Each structure stands twice: as structure tokens, then as C-alpha cells.
């Protein structure tokens, strides 16, 4: 499988993990030093921080996510994937829907065993009230 | 890593000093290419905090149009870090603090930037992505620069 195809599989794993409420499937795609820079939120580093961020969300809601890849460039042992994301979150108890859409950059790192892992996630939302 | 970090910090700071001079109109227009555009790879993509993606030519056009447009604009760069380095490629982060940013919804704003930068005879920027820092962080800062 090519580097590009492997990275696309990882992206799908993350999205399918979110949509199926399987947090461990999501974090299995992450580098130990994964850095998450979500808009207006504190930057986090490490897999446990991903668990801490997503566990309450998955406990509370179900998700339906989408992703459209705009660019995927491989630079030796780094790869940058840029795309547009969308996610619909449905609260398990109330049924209320939320979510958002925007642009996202993911940086992947190739490990010595040839596997790729997500090292960075930075995003912006399309619509945001002035905070 | 330390020597690389020194180089990267200088690159980031000098680039943003150029931005301020450019938007202040205090630097010659001829400096756009050597001080900024020549630092970008041909396929560079910049994503603004509003999620707008711009390529090299769009950045060039935007800068040319905004020359001297804001005399009060200031930037402070903080927290330059190299998150990872493999060979000549580095994943870099820093925070950028702006005041007098009339084109932004918040004239005093704060963003975190991630960049993929390649070492060589000079530093080359391949990818730049900015997103807003938490509002509580922005509000707590005195913007004393």
C-alpha cells in the first residue's frame, strides 16, 4: 500500500471510530506525541489528552462525520493532509443536534516500522460567533 | 535541536517583523519577494484562522493590496517550538499576538500557528495553518508590546 493510501486508511479509521463511538480505534491512529489545536480550545499533547477530550463527547452524543480531502502531500517522513470536515453530533438523551464544519490540517509522521500515525490536528470552523 | 530552534525562532520573528513593516508601509515594496515570498515553497498553502486557504499567488496578491494599509498594526511572536524534526523537515508551532489588526473581528487577537518548514540553504515554508487561541487566554493578556 502506498503512503498516501495508508494515510487515507488512517483518516477513515479515525472517522469510523468517532462515528461508532470507539475511542480506542481513534487513538490507535495517533502518534504518542499527537498535538491537537482545535479552534478556541487549549492545545493538547499526547494520546491521553485525546481520550480525555473525546471520552465525554462520545459518552454524551453519537456522531456522523464527513471529510473531503483537498490536498495530501508527503514529505519524506511527514505528510500533510488538508481537507474540509463536517460532523453532526446527536445528543443521546435529548436528540438535539449540533456539530460543525470547517477546514482541517492533519500532519502524519512515519515511524521506523513503516507505519504512519497522526502527529497534529489543527482546525477552523466556518462559522463562529465573535467569542 | 537547540541550534535549529534558534534558526527557526529567528526566521519566524523576522518574517513577522517584515509583515508589520509591510502593513505599516515602512519598508520598500521591492522587499516582498526577498523577505517573504522567496521563503515559501511553490506549493505552499496558508490557512487563516477563519479557515480560508490561500496559495502562493493569492498570498502575493493579498500582500500587494494591503501594503501600508495599517499604520497601527503590531505583532508579537511567542512560544516558538519544534514539535518534531525528521531530516530536513520540521513541524513548528508558535503563537502570534496581534494588536491594531483592523481587518480582524478582534483587533487584539491571538492565534496558534503550525508550520512545516524545511531546512536547507535557507528555511522554506511548506504549510502554515493558524487557528484562534482560547478566548480566555486572549482576554487575560495585556497585549503590552
HADDOCK unambig.tbl for C-alpha pairs under 7 A between the chains (distance, minus, plus):
assign (segid A and resid 39 and name CA) (segid B and resid 131 and name CA) 5.38 0.50 0.50
assign (segid A and resid 39 and name CA) (segid B and resid 132 and name CA) 5.28 0.50 0.50
assign (segid A and resid 39 and name CA) (segid B and resid 133 and name CA) 6.63 0.50 0.50
assign (segid A and resid 40 and name CA) (segid B and resid 132 and name CA) 5.21 0.50 0.50
assign (segid A and resid 40 and name CA) (segid B and resid 133 and name CA) 4.85 0.50 0.50
assign (segid A and resid 40 and name CA) (segid B and resid 134 and name CA) 3.89 0.50 0.50
assign (segid A and resid 40 and name CA) (segid B and resid 135 and name CA) 6.21 0.50 0.50
assign (segid A and resid 41 and name CA) (segid B and resid 133 and name CA) 6.36 0.50 0.50
assign (segid A and resid 41 and name CA) (segid B and resid 134 and name CA) 4.91 0.50 0.50
assign (segid A and resid 42 and name CA) (segid B and resid 133 and name CA) 6.96 0.50 0.50
assign (segid A and resid 42 and name CA) (segid B and resid 134 and name CA) 6.12 0.50 0.50
assign (segid A and resid 77 and name CA) (segid B and resid 86 and name CA) 6.61 0.50 0.50
assign (segid A and resid 102 and name CA) (segid B and resid 51 and name CA) 6.57 0.50 0.50
assign (segid A and resid 103 and name CA) (segid B and resid 51 and name CA) 5.44 0.50 0.50
assign (segid A and resid 123 and name CA) (segid B and resid 131 and name CA) 6.51 0.50 0.50
assign (segid A and resid 124 and name CA) (segid B and resid 49 and name CA) 6.22 0.50 0.50
assign (segid A and resid 124 and name CA) (segid B and resid 50 and name CA) 6.26 0.50 0.50
assign (segid A and resid 124 and name CA) (segid B and resid 51 and name CA) 5.11 0.50 0.50
assign (segid A and resid 124 and name CA) (segid B and resid 131 and name CA) 5.98 0.50 0.50
assign (segid A and resid 125 and name CA) (segid B and resid 51 and name CA) 6.64 0.50 0.50
assign (segid A and resid 126 and name CA) (segid B and resid 50 and name CA) 6.70 0.50 0.50
assign (segid A and resid 126 and name CA) (segid B and resid 51 and name CA) 6.41 0.50 0.50
assign (segid A and resid 131 and name CA) (segid B and resid 135 and name CA) 6.39 0.50 0.50
